[in-house]
Amino acid sequence: MCRPQVVAAYPISPQTHIVEALSDLVRTGELAQCEYLTVESEFAAMSACIGASAVGARAYTASASQGLLFMAEAVFNASGLGLPIVMTVANRAIGAPINIWNDHSDAMALRDAGWIQLYAADVQEATDLHLQAFVVAERTSLPVMVCMDGFVLTHAVEEVDLPEQEQVDAFVPPFVPQQLLDPDDPVTIGAMVGPEAFTEVRYLMQQRMDTAIGTVAEVAHDFREAFGRSSGGLVRGYRLEDADTVLVTLGSVAGAATEVVDELREQGIAAGTLTLTCFRPWPDEAVREALAGARRVVVLERAFSVGRGSIVGQDVRDSLHDLPVTVVEAVGGLGGRPVRRSDVRRLVEGVAADLLPTGRLHFLDLDHALLASAGVR
Amino acid sequence: MTSTRETRLYQVGTFAAGNRLLDLEDRSVQAHPDRTNAITSGHRACRGCGEALGARFVLDAAVRAAGGDLVTANATGCLEVFSTPYPESSWQVPWLHSLFGNAPAVASGMAAGLRAQGRATRVVGQAGDGGTVDIGFGCLSGMFERNDDVLFVCYDNQGYMNTGVQRSGATPPAARTATTSTAGDVPGNPFGQGKSAPLIAMAHEIPYVATATVADLRDLEDKVTRAMEHHGARYLHVLVPCPLGWAADPSDTVRLARLATESGLFPLFEAEHGEVTGVTPIRHRVPVDDYLRLQGRYAHLFGEPGRPDLVARLQAGADRNIARFGLLEEGGDRP
């Protein structure tokens, strides 16, 4: 619907059906004026997107997990060159041990790649975020990852409101590149930059990312105006008013989180939840504003930094550094383990009762029997 | 003798490329007043750099063939480093450098992006031997296999010269590099199986494959021009001596390229769709010694006691090339 002009992709579970469907759309002509490149690796997929974008074509790819890491060098390169490529990440664990199921280790490993990262809470939002992603990317000249939980969202069968093509065309205007390889006006892109200017180039990237916070919010606002549906944006709060204890998540756990909050409210626990849609750039003000009234925050994420702990939790704690808010860090749903409502409820109840100490990473769903059988105490 | 020199001046097809006394249509691209100067002067290549010379002739010929409508993708390497020290650039053509190992895929993406927009702009990808036969090889093979509309040019100086002369998959046997020193029983680069990128390109049966050197620049221009007459994946492998990496005199760059072909070590040929369509016969065959002795990277073969056994193995490789490609069949002299 967003009329990409070049799709270059390498199949990997759980992304395969996305690129299969795109291949069909190009072959049948339903997706017109689009070239589909069946590349030999993810590294080539992102590299081809770089070439296509540099000659002024709207470029798209999709990947996950090992594929995302295999293309990592080109992922950093795309943002360094300021090319507005859009990539779907069908979030999947990273091996070893090899595992094809969902968690966020892949996208989090590329946290610092200079890409905008948007996380979809459900299938409808995944659809809507793709429309918004092309607009955000091309307006900021930054690449965007649309992260959707592998299998949980990529293979969910849900009713989705697909906008009309005319509406999409009005919302996603034709790509006007901010830099272009043009034989009539030759430019050099990707020159060797030494210590005398490298810092300034990186500074400009940071500045552009800061600006992108406003763009992400603005495009979500425009989307609501155009389609009458609230989708995307920076963060989304649920029952945050008077909430003592707030559960912070990103991705598809948002659904379970809102249900748990409702249950806890019925039990008289003043709980709320905050879903992070935009993780990079980090929406510091929006997070701070949303959580400023809370006494306790628990961050539950599907990845962690081995040897350190919570990834998103560090950012949340940093946003709240001068406020009297306790931040508890938890990880769950790794490698496709379902995040059960009962586990989430127990986690939030524990935090609300000040039973979980801060300063360490809590595992939501450890199988202690399995560990014991492996001789681990 | 004087008359011979005058004849050579007017002769088309000598090694001379800069003949400005010919009619415009008979001139080399480089001798033509409207040449592009695709990579213009002021860059920071070493004295006697074969790659700078090769890139200039290749791109000017390609731009001419494309009627000025051309974009380029460049791999990381000497060519990228010496031509674009920010804020300077030597490139007078649209030029993109992305990474070391992805130039063929970037070029494929450019070709796809241009086709999707209905533009007839041509695409040239270029890399050194490291970016072509080693780290970029997967992307290159993918580009060949899909027959993407790209001319890919390898400037082969037989090693990782940009990072300080380490061995690459294109480094010839017995050559000394920073990672194949002369210590040990077999000094220099081991005698492996070799890796002929042009022959591997031919195995993909792509429309056009050719080898060339900076010794015969007219031939190099002609091959670029012929490559540009084709669409689909095309591959040009250009031998570009590196005075620094080969420990040779900068004034010997062109001589070394010529001796590489006249010894049979670097055969010149063209192929279409997997079949050899032409070879450049050796005019005055020379023993490999003539080529090797000019280069410090082979000095360990010629000291006392020297390694005549290894020189013989290199000669055998050259002989094999001569037999395989029929390099003496059109009347070349025997040494």
Interface residues (C-beta under 8 A of the other chain):
Chain A: Q5 V6 A8 Q33 C34 E35 L37 T38 V39 E40 S41 F43 A44 A45 S47 A48 C49 I50 G51 A52 S53 A54 V55 G56 A57 A59 E73 A74 N77 L81 L181 D182 P183 P186 V187 T188 I189 G190 A191 M192 V193 G194 A197
Chain B: G68 D69 L70 V71 A73 N74 E80 V81 T84 P85 Y86 P87 S89 W91 Q92 V93 P94 W95 L96 H97 S98 L99 G101 N102 A105 V106 A107 S108 G109 M110 A111 A112 G113 L114 R115 A116 Q117 G118 R119 T121 G138 C139 S141 G142 E145 R146 D148
